[in-house]
Amino acid sequence: MINDYKKAFKLMTLSPKFKMQIILASIFFILGVVLDVASTGATVTGGVYVFIPAISMMELFYGANESGLIKSSPIKKKTLTYFPFLVTTPYSLIVYTLLALYHAYLSRIDSPMSVVDEYAMQVKYIYALGLLVLLLLVYSAACYKGFVLSTIVFVIIVIPLIGCSQSKYLFLDFFGAQDINVAIGIGYLLVLLGLVLSMAITRLFYFRDIDRLSMRGIMKNA
């Protein structure tokens, strides 16, 4: 397993946009943390930004897969169907755990809002985060095989969800009646489902050519 992780990180360095993706992933991660702390659960946008590096990791493997060294290698298929998830799975679970614990903590402290409203807002955040991460992970696999269609569907679903998460008083009665521990558990299931679906899509459409628009993004400035 340790050797597999070493191979995974080495493969990422073969991508023509390795440095750029690392910089962008770091920017999104830092920006996401700042937004999440500043908003204290009023919006899930910061949490979503923290998961953007998972998409960056996926793109690095697609870039590495176009390398001449990998095209003639016996691990070519694993470069897209195995190694990306060796990295994105622990990253996604660790980040979700940290965010869930932070917002569970926020649900228990005093705030300008009533205790009930604060609790409900954090429960809503946790549910929204789990659902958005699921969609983000599925999109990270689907966009390489059908960029335009997957992007349209993703935007149509995600924008209303983020909009709902930014409304402090929307559905507060419903979420206020929910157990935050159950919400966290369901969030884990949603993240795991996103990882499983992402892996399934990658394997199911492995032999389908990479979308031309996605290929331009992967190889641009190579």
Secondary structure, 3 states (H helix, E strand, C coil): CHHHHHHHHHHHHCCCCHHHHHHHHHHHHHHHHHHHHHHCCCCCHHHHHHHHHHHHHHHHHHHHHCCHHHHCCCCHHHHHHCHHHHHHHHHHHHHHHHHHHHHHHHCCCCCCCCHHHHHHHHHHHHHHHHHHHHHHHHHHHHCCCCHHHHHHHHHHHHHHHHHHHCCCCCCHHHHHCCCHHHHHHHHHHHHHHHHHHHHHHHHHCCCCCCCHHHHHHHHCCC
